[in-house]
């Protein structure tokens, strides 16, 4: 009889988080007999039944496989270790194909504990049982087999099951540890971790009140899966980090440029910050966009923003009448602060080329008190011109303030 019957196919590929799809590889080649594995010669009383079972297996008639194996198990012959092992292995294979996963787990666990299980096959069996246990919501066993698989040199991708199992059991410390290991391993080889991996890691960190870890996952989610909800989380964390009005306005500009400025209060705050910083043109265009998008829904919001819009329009109208004088005055100054501010004004009025010229002139003069702001403004101006290469160069100069550097990092995503 073929030794193939002794070891059924032992690779089960289950989809993550609840999928019931299965697939099988070819059976592993038999290893050298284990001295503790007795009775490898099959009795003639069951050989015919075993052959019938093997034929049914080849034909993928899994109910027939189980029927034949049960006859072998019930036969009045010596139940040698090898015979019991064969029954467990092939019952497990049939149960998996019939999608009867609890029964498959039971049979494969019995085969694993048999002295007839070759040592060389155990690593793969740990992987099979990890997936089956996870599918069966037997999370402690999934963790047990996952850890055994990893110790045996298993693929780091298996950690997604282990990390999920820890998380489902509210073991956030271990969920964080395992998912962090998985992310590190995948990123090290240039692979992009699954969105759910980042989200579970982020949630575990949140439960542990590890804010730095939560923010790190928010950034990675935006970089790899730029959905509006992840942008909103990121912008929220940046706004909480902001220490002054310039930083807050820079964060809100990123939100607006990324089309995730959606709340009435944020539109009002951005417009008010711009107006207070001497940029009525930006204030006007921002509040006008809010009205165009219909974000001001109740009467109080509409009234408040109508007043703000009137104030911004009047200030912008006056500012435009003095822009030439501002230009001449800025050029005459030995340091570049006035030039950068002038560039911001030009940018708010849509005069992008003049904005670039003024900001570059100011940076070249030196003495700019907030070079990070200058770098962000210059990068935004180049983006509006469609010059992504120069925009990227400008954003890369933003290095002094950690929050402004974070803002620049996400503007850089728009230059690739």
C-alpha positions in Angstrom: 0.0 0.0 0.0 1.2 3.5 -0.8 2.6 5.3 2.2 0.7 8.4 0.9 -2.3 7.1 2.8 -0.4 7.5 6.0 0.0 11.3 5.7 -2.9 13.3 4.2 -2.5 16.7 2.7 -1.4 19.0 5.5 -1.5 22.5 4.2 -4.7 24.4 4.9 -5.0 27.9 3.5 -7.8 29.6 5.4 -8.6 33.2 4.7 -8.2 35.7 7.5 -10.8 36.7 10.0 -13.6 34.3 9.4 -13.2 33.2 5.8 -14.2 29.6 5.2 -12.3 29.0 2.0 -9.9 26.0 2.0 -7.2 24.6 -0.3 -4.8 21.7 -0.1 -1.3 21.1 -1.2 0.1 17.7 -2.1 0.8 15.4 0.8 4.2 15.7 2.3 6.7 12.9 1.6 6.8 10.3 4.4 9.7 10.7 6.8 11.9 7.9 8.1 9.9 5.6 10.4 9.8 6.6 14.1 10.8 3.6 16.3 7.9 4.5 18.5 5.4 4.2 15.7 4.3 0.6 15.7 2.3 -1.5 13.3 3.2 0.1 10.0 2.3 -3.1 8.2 -1.4 -2.9 7.5 -3.6 -5.9 8.3 -5.2 -7.7 5.3 -8.5 -7.3 7.1 -8.5 -3.5 6.5 -6.2 -3.2 3.5 -9.1 -3.4 1.0 -11.1 -0.8 3.0 -8.0 1.5 3.1 -7.6 1.2 -0.6 -11.2 2.2 -1.1 -10.8 5.2 1.1 -7.7 6.2 -0.8 -9.6 5.9 -4.1 -12.4 8.1 -2.7 -9.8 10.6 -1.5 -8.3 10.8 -5.0 -11.8 11.3 -6.4 -12.6 14.0 -3.7 -15.5 12.0 -2.4 -15.0 13.1 1.2 -18.1 11.5 2.7 -17.0 8.2 1.2 -13.5 8.7 2.7 -15.1 9.2 6.2 -17.3 6.1 5.7 -14.4 3.9 4.8 -12.1 5.3 7.6 -14.8 4.6 10.1 -14.9 1.0 9.0 -11.2 0.8 9.5 -11.5 2.3 13.0 -14.2 -0.2 13.9 -12.5 -3.2 12.5 -11.6 -6.0 14.9 -7.9 -5.7 14.3 -5.0 -4.5 16.4 -5.2 -0.7 16.6 -1.6 0.0 16.0 -0.1 3.4 16.4 0.3 3.6 12.6 -3.3 2.6 11.9 -4.7 5.1 14.5 -2.5 7.8 13.0 -3.7 7.1 9.5 -7.3 7.2 10.6 -6.8 10.6 12.3 -4.9 12.1 9.4 -7.3 11.1 6.7 -10.4 11.9 8.7 -8.9 15.4 9.3 -8.3 15.8 5.6 -11.9 14.8 4.8 -13.4 17.0 7.4 -11.5 20.1 6.2 -12.8 19.5 2.7 -16.3 19.1 4.0 -15.8 22.4 5.9 -16.3 20.7 9.2 -13.5 22.5 10.9 -14.0 21.6 14.6 -13.9 17.9 13.6 -10.8 18.6 11.4 -9.0 20.3 14.3 -9.8 17.4 16.6 -8.5 14.8 14.2 -5.3 16.7 13.3 -4.6 17.4 17.0 -4.8 13.6 17.6 -2.5 12.9 14.7 0.0 15.6 16.0 0.3 13.8 19.4 0.9 10.5 17.7 4.4 9.0 17.8 4.0 8.4 14.1 3.9 12.1 13.3 7.3 12.8 11.7 9.3 15.7 13.4 9.9 17.2 9.9 6.1 17.6 9.4 5.3 19.2 12.8 6.0 22.8 11.7 3.5 22.6 8.9 1.0 20.9 11.2 1.3 23.8 13.7 0.3 26.2 10.9 -2.7 24.0 9.9 -3.9 23.8 13.5 -3.4 27.5 14.0 -5.6 28.3 11.1 -8.2 25.8 12.1 -8.3 26.9 15.7 -8.7 30.5 14.6 -11.5 29.5 12.3 -13.2 27.7 15.2 -12.8 30.7 17.5 -10.6 28.5 19.7 -8.3 31.5 20.4 -6.2 30.0 23.2 -5.3 27.1 20.9 -4.7 29.4 18.0 -2.2 31.3 20.1 -0.6 28.1 21.3 -0.1 26.7 17.8 0.9 30.0 16.4 3.7 30.4 18.9 4.8 26.8 18.2 4.8 27.5 14.4 6.9 30.6 14.9 9.4 28.8 17.1 9.6 26.2 14.3 10.6 28.9 11.8 7.1 29.7 10.5 6.4 32.6 8.1 5.9 35.9 10.0 2.6 36.3 8.2 1.2 33.8 10.7 1.5 36.5 13.3 -1.7 38.1 12.0 -3.7 35.1 13.4 -1.9 35.2 16.7 -2.2 39.0 17.1 -5.9 38.8 16.3 -6.4 36.0 18.7 -4.8 38.0 21.5 -6.8 41.1 20.6 -10.1 39.2 20.6 -9.3 38.0 24.1 -8.6 41.6 25.2 -4.9 40.9 25.7 -3.9 44.2 24.4 -0.3 44.0 25.5 0.4 40.8 23.6 -1.8 42.0 20.6 0.4 45.1 20.4 3.6 43.1 20.7 2.7 40.6 18.1 1.2 43.0 15.6 4.2 45.3 16.0 6.5 42.3 15.2 4.4 41.6 12.1 4.5 45.2 10.9 8.2 45.4 11.5 8.9 42.2 9.6 6.7 43.2 6.6 8.0 46.7 6.4 11.6 45.4 6.6 11.1 43.4 3.4 9.3 46.2 1.6 5.8 44.7 1.9 2.7 46.7 2.8 0.9 45.4 5.9 -2.8 44.8 5.6 -5.1 47.6 6.6 -6.6 45.4 9.4 -3.2 44.8 10.8 -2.6 48.5 11.3 -6.1 49.0 12.7 -5.9 46.2 15.2 -2.5 47.4 16.4 -3.9 51.0 16.6 -6.9 49.8 18.6 -4.7 47.8 21.0 -2.5 50.8 21.5 -5.5 52.9 22.1 -6.8 50.5 24.8 -3.4 50.7 26.4 -3.5 54.5 26.2 -0.3 54.5 24.2 -0.9 57.7 22.3 2.4 57.7 20.4 1.6 54.3 19.0 -1.9 55.3 18.0 -0.6 58.4 16.1 2.1 56.2 14.4 -0.6 53.9 13.1 -2.7 56.8 12.0 0.2 58.1 9.9 0.8 54.7 8.4 -2.9 54.2 7.6 -3.0 57.6 5.8 0.2 56.8 3.9 -0.9 53.3 2.7 -4.7 53.5 2.9 -5.6 57.2 2.5 -9.3 57.0 3.4 -11.1 60.1 4.7 -11.6 58.5 8.2 -7.8 58.0 8.6 -7.1 61.6 7.4 -9.6 62.8 10.0 -7.9 60.9 12.8 -4.5 62.3 11.7 -5.7 65.9 11.4 -7.3 65.6 14.8 -4.1 64.4 16.4 -2.2 67.2 14.8 -4.6 69.9 16.0 -4.3 68.6 19.5 -0.5 68.8 19.2 -0.6 72.4 17.8 1.0 75.0 20.2 0.3 78.2 18.4 -1.9 79.8 15.7 0.6 79.3 12.9 0.9 75.6 13.6 -2.9 75.3 13.8 -3.4 77.1 10.5 -0.7 74.9 8.8 -2.6 71.8 10.0 -5.9 73.1 8.7 -4.3 74.0 5.4 -3.2 70.4 5.1 -6.8 69.2 5.9 -8.2 71.6 3.3 -5.7 70.6 0.7 -6.4 66.9 1.4 -10.2 67.5 1.1 -10.9 66.4 4.6 -11.9 69.8 6.0 -15.5 68.9 6.6 -16.7 70.4 9.9 -18.3 73.8 10.2 -16.1 74.7 13.3 -12.9 73.8 11.3 -13.9 76.1 8.4 -14.7 78.9 10.9 -11.4 78.4 12.8 -9.3 78.3 9.7 -10.9 81.5 8.4 -10.5 83.2 11.7 -6.9 82.2 12.1 -6.0 83.4 8.6 -7.7 86.7 9.2 -6.0 87.2 12.5 -2.6 86.5 10.8 -3.2 89.2 8.2 -4.3 87.0 5.4 -7.9 88.1 4.6 -7.8 86.6 1.1 -7.3 83.1 2.6 -10.0 83.8 5.2 -12.4 84.9 2.5 -11.8 81.9 0.2 -12.0 79.4 3.0 -15.4 80.6 4.4 -16.7 80.9 0.8 -15.8 77.3 0.3 -17.6 76.3 3.4 -20.8 78.0 2.1 -20.3 76.3 -1.3 -20.0 72.9 0.3 -23.0 73.5 2.6 -21.1 72.8 5.8 -22.9 75.6 7.7 -26.2 74.0 8.3 -28.0 75.7 11.2 -29.0 79.4 11.4 -26.3 80.2 14.1 -23.5 78.8 12.0 -24.7 80.6 8.9 -25.1 83.9 10.7 -21.6 83.6 12.4 -19.9 82.8 9.1 -21.8 85.4 7.1 -20.4 88.0 9.5 -16.9 86.5 9.2 -17.2 86.5 5.4 -18.2 90.2 5.4 -15.3 91.1 7.6 -12.8 89.1 5.4 -14.1 90.7 2.2 -13.7 94.2 3.5 -10.2 93.4 4.8 -9.2 91.7 1.5 -10.5 94.6 -0.5 -8.3 97.0 1.5 -5.3 94.7 1.5 -5.3 94.4 -2.3 -5.0 98.2 -2.6 -1.8 98.1 -0.5 -0.2 95.0 -1.9 2.2 97.0 -4.2 3.4 99.0 -1.2 3.8 95.9 0.8 5.9 94.4 -2.0 8.2 97.4 -2.2 8.5 97.6 1.6 9.4 93.9 1.8 12.0 94.1 -0.9 13.7 96.9 0.9 14.1 95.1 4.2 17.3 93.3 4.9 15.7 90.2 6.3 13.1 87.9 4.7 10.1 87.8 7.1 8.2 90.4 5.3 8.8 88.7 1.9 7.4 85.4 3.2 4.3 87.1 4.6 3.9 88.9 1.3 4.2 85.5 -0.5 1.5 84.1 1.7 -0.8 87.0 0.7 -0.1 86.5 -3.0 -0.8 82.8 -2.6 -4.2 83.6 -0.9 -5.1 85.8 -3.9 -4.2 83.1 -6.4 -1.1 84.9 -7.7 1.1 81.9 -7.3 4.1 82.9 -9.4 4.5 86.1 -7.3 4.1 84.1 -4.2 6.9 81.8 -5.1 9.2 84.7 -6.1 8.5 86.5 -2.8 9.0 83.5 -0.5 12.2 82.4 -2.3 13.5 85.9 -2.0 12.7 86.0 1.7 14.4 82.7 2.3 17.5 83.7 0.4 17.8 86.9 2.5 17.8 84.9 5.7 16.6 86.0 9.1 13.2 84.3 8.6 11.8 83.6 12.0 9.8 80.6 11.0 11.5 78.8 8.2 9.2 75.8 8.5 6.2 78.0 7.6 8.1 79.4 4.7 8.9 75.9 3.5 5.3 74.8 3.7 4.0 77.9 1.9 6.6 77.5 -0.9 5.7 73.8 -1.3 2.0 74.6 -1.5 2.7 77.3 -4.1 4.7 74.9 -6.2 2.0 72.3 -5.9 -0.5 74.8 -7.3 1.8 75.3 -10.2 1.9 71.6 -10.8 5.7 71.5 -10.1 5.8 68.5 -7.8 9.6 68.2 -7.8 10.2 71.7 -6.5 7.2 71.2 -4.1 8.9 68.1 -2.7 12.2 70.0 -2.3 10.4 72.8 -0.4 8.6 70.4 1.9 11.8 68.6 2.7 13.2 71.8 4.2 10.6 71.7 7.0 12.6 70.1 9.8 12.8 72.3 12.8 9.4 71.9 14.5 8.2 68.3 14.9 4.5 69.1 14.2 5.4 71.2 11.1 7.6 68.4 9.9 4.7 66.0 10.2 2.5 68.4 8.2 5.2 68.5 5.5 5.5 64.7 5.5 1.9 64.4 4.4 2.1 67.2 1.9 4.9 65.2 0.4 2.4 62.4 -0.4 0.9 64.8 -2.9 4.2 65.1 -4.8 4.6 61.5 -5.9 
